Amino acid sequence: IRRAEELSLLRQSEDTKKKKKKDKNKEPVIEDVLNLPHSPGSLGLPASPGLYSKTMSPIYSPTSGTPDSSTLAWFGDSPLAKQNWNNLASNHPVCTPETLAEMYQPRTLVDKAKLSAGWLDSSRSLMEQRIQEEDQLLLRFKYYTFFDLNAKYDAIRINQLYEQARWAILLEEIDCTEEETFIFAALQYHICKLSLSGSQDFTPEAETDEVEAALVNLEVALEGGKSDSILEDITDIPRLADNLKLFRSKKLTLKAFKEYWFVFKDTSVSYFKNKQAEHGEPIEKLNLRGCETVPDVSVSGKKYGIKLLIPVADGMNEVHLRCDNENQYARWMAACTLASKGKTMADSSYRLEVHNILSFLKMKSRAAAPQAVSDPESMDMKPECFVAPRYSKKYKSKQLTARILEAHQNISRLSLMETKLRFIQVWQSLPEFGLTYYIVRFKGSKKDDLLGISYNRLIRIDTATGDPITTWRFSNMKQWNVNWEIRQVAIEFDQNVSIAFTCLSTDCKVVHEYIGGYIFLSTRAKDQNERLDEDLFHKLTGGWE
């Protein structure tokens, strides 16, 4: 798997183990993800150690993305060396609704914090962490920054990501709306349908000379995009100006949106009483650099909202914007998303962001002509396999089928690989995506809080309500250290902001490694060679106990 630094090993939580012991007389619930036939290890024979050395970098075929023969030699007698690697790139059959119901456990944020407590320490060997020979560990994507995801080279990586996302949705380990649930169900159904019909992920595209392709890319880059687009003056900074509705969140007040004239420029948004007042002083100017952008959308209800959580010294300011239609929403949401990362609309990714938002909204929109929906009898799989168990209780089988087929119309022409990538994109767009929770006690506080760790920020969350209290961006971090004697993590940010906390649901080393790991991953660049700087990784994530 390319970019293997995003993966790690997770020890199963005690709750899961207890449940397994209780069900040990029943058939096993989850099959092993990697169960390769005739591997020497499974036959009780010693597997050859192969030729792997940590100084070697994996090499992949530029045409098919398969591991090169020299890379495959690392695996010795393993079936992977016999070109059986594509077992990992094909998705597994859907499990029965009964099995899904057995596996499902309603989880609060505190439960999720306990699940993420078991990540192993990257700086110690398995034996040092008391892992016995027959113990089972889970191989998971730990860091939610999937760098340089490429359909040409990453068949296994994309499929394993899809499987991890699919189970997170089915077991409701991440929250999503009912509308989104049926999009995920339709995408799963389409993947199963294509897999059963023998569609392949790795059909080579029409051969294009690599040099010619590179020259075309260079030409497009030099022309500043598509040749038919009008080149704007390079000194001109793009701006958005529109009538939008605004609501400021205050406790114990009903939502009352009021219309203003909004102007978006650089990474800030200003609003005025009306268009004529634009040249005067704005009512307020909001700097969106470092803010949280949360979609608040219901396509069926024609609601296109953007929730902005803007960091201030003592917490977060919550601002709601409401757009009139999906095109306006896509432009403003894309601008807000880029501004939160410190980028302007002049950035080359702005158009792509708008396009992705519009295609996502199109998937959410129900078919205009209901009579065109396929006959429910044509669905030859149980619809309950594609949704979380609570939807199976809420709706009858025929109702589920109709909703899934309706959502399926919008994606029915996608290829197998495109569908998996679309599933991953929709998963990434969920507000809770990429957050790992831990129970902590902040210095000076008398109660426990939740700490959410994401690829670019830390969030202090109220345990009782689940609401974010304060956000701190990694980009504003000056230094962090751990006092190993009292097991306390201390972090210093810009503007003399500093925090300290002790970890209650796991060892502080796990949190320390998460922060260091994300900072390490943010240093990756496409122009670097494939070799991973393991020394830097261990320097940022290792402890000095």
N, C-alpha and C positions, 0 to 999 in steps of 0.2 A: 504494500500500500504506500503510494507516494505520500510525502508529508506525514510520515508516521509519528512525528513529534506531537501531533494533535491528539494522539491516542494514549490511553493509559489503562492500568488494571485496577478494577474495583472489587473490593471484598464485599460479598453479599451481606446485607444487613441482617441482624439477629431475627427481626420479624419475619423476613422471607424464609430463613432457615427453619424457624419454628413451624411455619405454615407447610413447608415441604415435609417435615417429619410427620406432621398430622396427616398429610395426604400420601404418605409413602406406599400405602396399599393400593392407591389408585395409579392409573397410568401416568408417566411423567408429563408435567404440564408443558414445559418448554424443551424443545429439542435443542441439542447443542448446535450453535450457529455453525461451527466448523466441525463436521463429522466426516472426515475424509475416509473412504473405504480403503482397506488393506494397508493402512499405514503401519510401519514396523512397530511403533509404540503401542498401537491398539492390539497387536497380536502378542504382546508381551515380549517382543524382541527389542534389544537395545537399538534405538535409532542412531544412524550415523550422525556424528556432530556436524558434518558438512565442512565447508571451508570459510564460514563467515568470520569476519574480523571487524571490529567496530571502526576501523580506519577506512573500510571500503564503502564506496557510495553505490547505491543501486543504479543500474542502467536499464533503460526501457527502450523498446523498439520504437523508432519515430513514426512508423506506419500503423502498427496495430496497438501500441501501448502495452504489449506483453513484456514481462521481464526478460531481459537479454539472457542468452545461455550462460554467460559468465556469472550473472546474478543468481540464476537458478541453481548453479553448482553449490551455492551456500547451503542449500537444503539437503545435500547428501542424498540419502535414500528416500526422502519424504516424497509422497505422491505429487507434491507441488513441482518437483523436478520433472515429472512426467507430463507436464503441460496440463495438469488437472486444476490449475489455479482458477479457471473460470467457474468452478463450483461456487466460489465466493462471490462471483459477479451475477449469479442468477438468483432471483428472489425465491423465498420459500413458499410452499402452499399455505393458503389461509387456514387459520385454526378454526375449530368449530365454535359456535356461539356459547356452548356449554363450557368449553375450556376457557374461553375468554372471561366468562362470568366467574369461574373459579379463581382466575388470576387477579381479577379486579379487586382493588382495595381503595375505598375513598381516602384521599390524602389531604391533610391540611398542610399549610406551609411548614409547620413544625415537623410533621411526618417527612416532608421532602428534605428537611435539614438532616434528619437522621439517615435517610437514604444516601446522601452525599458525603457521609462521614467516613466511608470505607476506602477512599482512594489510597493506593499504596504510595510509599515514599520512594521517589525516583533515585535517591542517592544511596539506598540500601538494597542489598540482594534480597531475593524472596525468602531464603532461609533465615536471614536476620530478622525478617518480619513474621516468623513462625508460620510460614506457609508450608504445609506438609505435602507429601507426594500426591495424595488423592484429592486434595482440596480443589474446589472449583472457583475460578476467578472469572469476572466478566471483563471482556475487552470492549471498551467504550471510547467514543470520541469525548474526551474530557474538556478540551478547549474549543469553544464555539467560534473559531475563526478559521474557516475552510479556505485556505490560501490557494489561489491559482487552480481552482476546480475546473478540470478540462475533460470534456466528454471523450476526447481522443485517447487520453492516457489513463483515465481514472475509473474504468468500469467497476473495479472492485470497491474502490473508495466511495463512489457514488451509491452503489448498491447497499453497502454497509451503513452509510449515512441515512439512506432511505429507510432501511429496516429499523434503525434506532429512532428515527422520527416517527415512523408508523406506530411503533409500540408506545411511544410517549403520548401519541394522540389517543390510541385505543384504550390505554389504561389511565387516561386523563392525568398524566403526570405534568401536563402543561394545559392551561385553560384556553379554550377557544369557543367562539359563539356557535349557535346551532347552524347558522348559514355556512360558517367555515367547516363545521363537522361534515356537512354533506358534500362540500368541495373535496375534502380529503377522502371521503368514501368513494366519490366518483373517480378520483385519480387512482385509488387502490384497485377499484373494479377494472379500470382500463388496463392497468399494469398486469393484473391476473389474466385478463382476456388475451392480451398480446403474448404473454408468456406461454399460455396454453396453446395458442395458435402457432407457436414455434418462432415468433419474431425474435430476432437477435439484437443484443445491445451493440455488438461490435461489428456491424456490417461496415466494411471500409467505404468511405465516401469516394466519389469520383476522384480519381487520382489527379492531383494538381501538383505541378512542379513546385517544390518548396521555395526555390529562389523566386519564381514568378509570383507566388503568393506573398512573399515578403516585400517584393517591389510594389505590388498593388497596395499593401498596407501602408508602406512608406509614402506612396503617392497620395493616398487619402489623408494621412496625417499631415503632410506638407500643405495640402489644400485646405486643411482645417475642416474636414468632414466631407460630406457628399458634394460632388462637383456642381450639382444643380442648386445648392444653397447659396444665398447671397452673402458674400463675405462682409461682415460688419466691420466698422472701424475698430481696430484692435485696442484703441484707448477707451472705447465705450464699455462701461460696466452694465451688464444687463440688469433690468429692474422689472418688478411686477407692480401693477397698480390696479386695484379693484375695490368694489363695494363688498365688504364681508360683514358678517354679524359677529359680535364679541360678547362673551360672558366671562366675568371674573368670579372664580369660585370663592364663596364665603360660607362659613358654616350657618346652618339653619335658614338659608334663603332659597327660594324657588328659582329655577333657572329662567332668567329673563334675558334674551339676546337682544342687543341693540346694534343697529347698523351704523358703520363708520366707513370712511374712505381710508384704505390701507395702502401703504407703499413699502415694498420690499427692496432693499438695496444692500449690497455687501452681505453681511451676516446679521443685519438688523431689520426689524419691521417697525414702522411708525404708523400711528393712525391719527386721523384728523376728523373734525366734525363733518366735513363734506369735501368734495373735490376742489371747490373754490378756495378752501382754506389751506391747500397743500403747500403753498409757498410761505406760509407763516410757521409758527412754532407748533410741533405736534402735541396732542394731548398727552401722549406717552411714547417713548421709544424703547423697544424691547430688544436687548442683545441676546440672540439665540445661540451663541457659541457655548457649547457644553450643556445645552438643555436636553430634556427628554421629549421625543415626539411620539405621541400615541394616537393611532388612528381610531376614530369614533364613527364608524360607518355602518349604515344599513342600506344596502342597495335597494332591497325590496321596499323599504320605507322612505326611499329618496332622502336619506340623511347622510350628509357628507361633512363630518366634523373632524377637527384636529385638536387634540389636547396637548398643550405645551406645559411642561414642568420646568420652570426656569430657576436655576440655582441662585439663591441669595445668601447673605452671611448667616442667617439663622434658620435656613431650611429651604423650602421650595415655594415659588409662586405658581399657582395653577391658573392658566388662561385657556379658554375654549374659543376656537374660531369655527364658524359655520359657513360652508361654501354653498353656492346655488346648484352646481351641477358637477358631474364627474370630471369634465375637462379642467374646470377651474380648480377643483380639489387636487387633481394630479399635479398641476403646475405649482400650487402653493405647498402641497405636502412634500414634493421633491425639493423645493427651495428650503423648506424648514429642516428637512433631513440633512441636506448638505451643510446648511448653516450650523447645525448642531455639531458637525465634525470640523467646523472652521473653514468650510469651502463655500465659494460663491457660485452663482448661476453661470459664471464664465467657465467653470470647470467642465471638462469634456464629458463627465459622467452625468450631467444634469439631464440631457435628452434621454439617455438610457433609463434613468430613474423614472422620468415621466412615463416613458413607454411601459416599463414594468408595472407601475401602479395602474395604468389604464388596462393592461392585459389581465391583471389580478381582478379589477372591478368587473371586467367582462365575464370572467369565470363566475363571479358572484351573481351576475344578473341572470334572472330566470329567463327561460326561452320565451320569446315573444309569441310564438305559435304553439300552444299546448298540444294541438292535434299532431304535431310532428314528433312528439315524444314516443320512443319505442314502446311497443306493447310490453307490459310488465311480465308477461309469460316468457318473453325472450331472454330474461335474465336467468341464466342457468346456475347461479350461485346464490347461497343464502345471504340476503342483504345484511343480516345481523352480524356477519363476519367482518363488516367494514366500518361498524360504528361502535362507540363505547356502550357497555351494557345498559346504561340508563336510558338510552334512546330505544333499545329493544323493548324496554318496559313501557315507554311512553307511546310508541307507535306500533300499529299492526304491521305485519310483514309486507303487505301490499302497499301500505303508505310509504314505508321505507324504500321499497323498490322504485316507486314513482318518483320520489324526491331524488334518489341517486341517479336514475336515468335522465331526469330533467337536468341535473347539473352536468351529467356526462356529455350532453349535446355540445357544450362549449369546448370540450377538450378531445372529442372523439377522433380528431385527425392527427393528434400528436403521436410521434414514434415512442417506443419503449423508453429510450434514454431521455428524450425530451420530457416525458411524463414524470420520470423519477426526479429530474432536475426541477421541474415545476413544483412537485411535492415539497422538495427541500426549500425552494424559494418561499412558498406559502408558509411553511413552518417557521422560516426565518423572519417573516413579517409579523408573527404573533407578538403582542406586547411583552409576554413573559419569556420569550425565546432567549436562551443563552444565560439565564440567571441560575446560579447555584446558591443554595441557602445554607447558612450556618447559624446556630443559636450562640449569641455572644452576650457579654456584659460589658457595656462601655464604662470607662473610668469615670467615677463620680455619679453613676446612675444606680438606682436601687432596684431596678427591674431588668429582666432579660429582654433583649431585642433580637431581631433577625438581621443578619448581614447578608445582603445579596451581592454576589460577585459576578461581574460581567466582563466582556473582553476589553472594555474601555472605562469602567467605572466601578465604584463601590456604592451600595445603597443601604442606608439604615432604614429598616422597615418595622412598623409597629406590629408586634406579635398578635395582638388582639384583632386589629382591623385589617391588617395586610397593606395598609397605606404607606407609601414612601414618606420618610420624615426628612432626610437629607441625602444629597448625592455628592460624591467626590469623584472627580475625573482623574484617571491615571496621568493625563497630560499635564495636570497641575501639581503632580506629586514631586516633591524635592528629594525625599528619602524615606525609607522605612527600615525598621529594625525589630528584632525580637529579643526580649529578655527571657532567656531560656530557663532561668531559675524560677521566675514567677509565671512563666508561660504567657507573657503579655506581648501583643503586637502593637507597636507604636508607629504612626505614620505622620509625616510632616508635609503640608501642602503650601502653595503660594499664599500670600497675604496673611502670613502668620497663623494659618489654620492648622491645628494639630489634633489628632485623635489617638486614643489608646483603648484597647479592649482585650479581654481574655476570652478564649473559646470554650464553650461549655459542651457542645454536641460532638466535638472532635478535638484532636490534638492541634495546637496552634501551628505545627509544622505543615499541616494540610493546607491551611489558609495562606501561610507564607509561600508555599510552593505554587499555589494558584496565582497569587499576585505576581511573583517572579516569572512564572510561566507565560502569563499574558504579556508582560513587558518584553520578554524574550521574543515572543511570536510577532510582536509589533515591529521588530527590527528586520523582518524578512523582506526581501525585495526581489522582483522578477529578474533583475539584471545580475543577481548573484548566481554562482553555480549551485548545483544541487547538493553540494556537501553541507552537512549540518554542523554548526559550531557547537559541538557537545560540551566543550569546556565552558563556553559562555552560559549555556543552559544550566549546567550544574553550579556555576558561580552564582547565578541569580536565584536558583531554587533550593540549593543545598543549605543545610543548617551548620552552624559552628557550635555544636553542643559539647 
